[in-house]
């Protein structure tokens, strides 16, 4: 499973915060930069009203949980902006797996 998560390899940072009982450490992941889109994408997909991002990801990338890669390739912070009736006919960039 390592290497398949968008959070894999991110640095864990620590901040000390004051609360009612004194101080405590809060751990968090550093911001994840969105990687550059591959020069040659795997494919392009025209969105239909009934499309779901997990199914598109499964079809092209072989993994329904890798839909975040499609979000990155299309510079989308919100997956809902890529599919659904309002995104109908949009052309999605499908990235090369592992890039």
FENHU-V758005 format. One record per residue. N is the residue number from 1. PSI is psi as a letter, one per 30 degrees, with the letter a starting at -180 (NA if undefined). D_CENTER is the distance of its C-alpha to the mean C-alpha in Angstrom with 1 decimal. Layout:
BEGIN
n=N psi=PSI d_center=D_CENTER
n=N psi=PSI d_center=D_CENTER
END
This chain:
BEGIN
n=1 psi=f d_center=15.9
n=2 psi=k d_center=15.6
n=3 psi=f d_center=13.3
n=4 psi=f d_center=10.8
n=5 psi=k d_center=8.9
n=6 psi=f d_center=6.4
n=7 psi=f d_center=9.6
n=8 psi=k d_center=12.1
n=9 psi=f d_center=14.7
n=10 psi=k d_center=14.1
n=11 psi=k d_center=17.5
n=12 psi=k d_center=18.9
n=13 psi=l d_center=21.0
n=14 psi=k d_center=23.9
n=15 psi=k d_center=25.6
n=16 psi=k d_center=29.0
n=17 psi=k d_center=29.5
n=18 psi=k d_center=32.8
n=19 psi=a d_center=33.3
n=20 psi=f d_center=36.4
n=21 psi=g d_center=37.2
n=22 psi=b d_center=36.8
n=23 psi=l d_center=33.8
n=24 psi=l d_center=30.8
n=25 psi=k d_center=27.9
n=26 psi=k d_center=24.3
n=27 psi=k d_center=21.6
n=28 psi=l d_center=18.1
n=29 psi=k d_center=15.3
n=30 psi=l d_center=15.4
n=31 psi=k d_center=12.9
n=32 psi=j d_center=10.1
n=33 psi=k d_center=10.8
n=34 psi=k d_center=8.5
n=35 psi=l d_center=10.3
n=36 psi=k d_center=12.8
n=37 psi=k d_center=12.5
n=38 psi=k d_center=14.9
n=39 psi=e d_center=18.3
n=40 psi=j d_center=18.7
n=41 psi=l d_center=15.9
n=42 psi=e d_center=16.5
n=43 psi=l d_center=17.2
n=44 psi=k d_center=17.0
n=45 psi=k d_center=16.8
n=46 psi=k d_center=18.8
n=47 psi=k d_center=17.6
n=48 psi=l d_center=20.2
n=49 psi=f d_center=20.8
n=50 psi=g d_center=20.3
n=51 psi=k d_center=17.0
n=52 psi=k d_center=14.2
n=53 psi=e d_center=10.6
n=54 psi=e d_center=11.2
n=55 psi=e d_center=14.4
n=56 psi=e d_center=13.3
n=57 psi=e d_center=11.0
n=58 psi=e d_center=14.0
n=59 psi=e d_center=16.4
n=60 psi=e d_center=15.0
n=61 psi=f d_center=13.1
n=62 psi=g d_center=15.3
n=63 psi=j d_center=12.8
n=64 psi=f d_center=11.7
n=65 psi=f d_center=9.3
n=66 psi=g d_center=7.3
n=67 psi=f d_center=6.1
n=68 psi=f d_center=2.3
n=69 psi=e d_center=4.8
n=70 psi=e d_center=6.6
n=71 psi=e d_center=4.9
n=72 psi=e d_center=5.3
n=73 psi=f d_center=8.6
n=74 psi=g d_center=9.6
n=75 psi=h d_center=9.1
n=76 psi=k d_center=8.1
n=77 psi=f d_center=7.6
n=78 psi=j d_center=8.8
n=79 psi=f d_center=7.9
n=80 psi=f d_center=11.7
n=81 psi=f d_center=12.6
n=82 psi=f d_center=11.6
n=83 psi=l d_center=13.9
n=84 psi=l d_center=17.2
n=85 psi=e d_center=20.6
n=86 psi=f d_center=19.8
n=87 psi=g d_center=17.5
n=88 psi=k d_center=20.1
n=89 psi=f d_center=21.0
n=90 psi=k d_center=17.9
n=91 psi=j d_center=17.2
n=92 psi=k d_center=13.6
n=93 psi=k d_center=13.0
n=94 psi=j d_center=12.1
n=95 psi=l d_center=11.5
n=96 psi=k d_center=13.9
n=97 psi=k d_center=12.8
n=98 psi=g d_center=12.9
n=99 psi=NA d_center=12.7
END
